[in-house]
């Protein structure tokens, strides 16, 4: 477990997310549908400074959520937004557009820093761009 101290932390109480639905594509690869919790939605809206509801319900990822070994928060879409925003990778407007209208291109693997405590999750996370054929 590695701490990254240059990103701010948001130690918010988070509910335990629903188990991911496993989706297998035609090539036999498993993908994991992360159902967004209401707390994740609120955290994302707060970071993006929007009162417009975040309409995205799920995020299809290459792996299951991981629980932070330091604070217990489950990895989530709010962590991806947090990391990209506070590391200066994407603008608020860009991320809001992606959340409302879908990804703009392929997803390289992303390391995820827990937005609750600043610890680095193991491995990399990525999302599926195209939804078909399954």
C-alpha positions in Angstrom: 0.0 0.0 0.0 1.5 3.3 -1.1 0.3 6.7 0.1 0.1 9.6 -2.4 0.1 12.8 -0.5 -0.2 15.5 -3.2 -4.0 14.9 -3.8 -6.5 16.2 -1.4 -8.6 13.6 0.5 -12.4 13.6 1.1 -13.0 11.3 4.1 -16.8 11.0 3.5 -18.9 8.2 4.9 -19.7 5.9 2.0 -22.2 3.1 1.8 -21.1 -0.4 0.7 -21.9 -0.6 -3.1 -23.9 -3.4 -4.6 -21.9 -6.4 -5.9 -20.8 -5.9 -9.4 -22.7 -7.7 -12.2 -20.2 -9.7 -14.2 -20.6 -9.4 -18.0 -18.8 -11.6 -20.4 -18.1 -10.3 -23.9 -18.0 -12.5 -27.1 -14.2 -12.9 -26.7 -14.8 -14.5 -23.2 -13.4 -11.5 -21.3 -15.2 -10.6 -18.0 -16.2 -7.0 -17.3 -17.6 -5.7 -14.1 -20.6 -3.3 -13.9 -20.1 -1.0 -11.0 -23.5 0.4 -9.9 -23.0 3.9 -8.7 -24.2 4.6 -5.1 -26.0 7.8 -4.2 -23.0 8.9 -2.2 -20.7 8.4 -5.2 -23.1 10.5 -7.3 -23.2 13.3 -4.7 -19.4 13.2 -4.3 -18.9 13.5 -8.1 -21.4 16.3 -8.4 -19.7 18.2 -5.6 -16.3 17.8 -7.1 -17.6 18.9 -10.6 -19.5 21.8 -8.9 -22.8 20.9 -10.7 -26.4 20.8 -9.5 -27.3 18.9 -12.7 -28.0 15.2 -11.7 -25.3 12.7 -12.8 -27.3 10.4 -15.0 -24.8 7.6 -15.3 -26.0 4.5 -13.4 -23.1 2.1 -13.9 -19.5 2.0 -15.1 -18.3 -1.1 -16.9 -14.8 -1.8 -15.6 -12.1 -4.4 -16.3 -12.1 -5.6 -12.7 -14.1 -5.7 -9.5 -14.1 -2.8 -7.1 -11.3 -3.0 -4.5 -11.7 -2.0 -0.9 -9.1 0.3 0.4 -6.9 -1.4 2.9 -6.4 1.8 4.9 -9.9 3.4 5.2 -12.2 0.7 3.8 -13.7 2.8 1.0 -14.6 0.8 -2.1 -13.0 2.1 -5.4 -15.5 3.9 -7.5 -16.1 6.3 -10.3 -15.8 9.1 -7.8 -12.2 8.1 -7.2 -11.5 8.3 -11.0 -13.1 11.7 -11.2 -11.2 12.8 -8.0 -7.9 11.6 -9.4 -8.3 13.2 -12.8 -9.6 16.5 -11.5 -7.1 17.1 -8.7 -4.1 15.8 -10.7 -5.0 18.3 -13.4 -5.6 15.6 -16.1 -9.1 16.5 -17.1 -11.3 19.6 -16.7 -14.6 19.6 -14.8 -16.5 20.3 -18.1 -14.8 17.4 -19.9 -15.6 14.9 -17.1 -19.2 16.0 -16.8 -19.6 15.5 -20.6 -18.1 12.0 -20.4 -20.4 11.1 -17.5 -23.5 12.3 -19.3 -22.6 11.3 -22.9 -20.0 8.5 -22.6 -16.3 8.1 -23.1 -14.4 9.9 -25.8 -11.8 7.3 -26.6 -9.9 4.2 -25.5 -9.1 3.8 -21.8 -5.5 3.2 -20.8 -5.0 1.5 -17.4 -5.4 3.9 -14.5 -4.0 3.7 -11.1 -6.6 4.7 -8.5 -5.8 6.8 -5.5 -8.5 6.4 -2.8 -10.3 9.7 -2.5 -11.1 8.9 1.1 -7.5 8.6 2.4 -5.0 9.0 -0.4 -3.7 5.5 -0.5 -2.9 3.8 -3.9 -5.1 0.8 -4.8 -3.2 -2.2 -6.2 -3.0 -2.7 -10.0 -4.7 -0.7 -12.7 -8.3 -0.1 -13.6 -9.9 0.6 -17.0 -13.3 0.8 -18.5 -14.9 -0.6 -21.6 -15.6 1.9 -24.4 -17.8 0.0 -26.8 -20.9 -1.8 -25.5 -21.4 -4.3 -28.2 -21.3 -6.9 -29.4 -21.5 -8.9 -26.2 
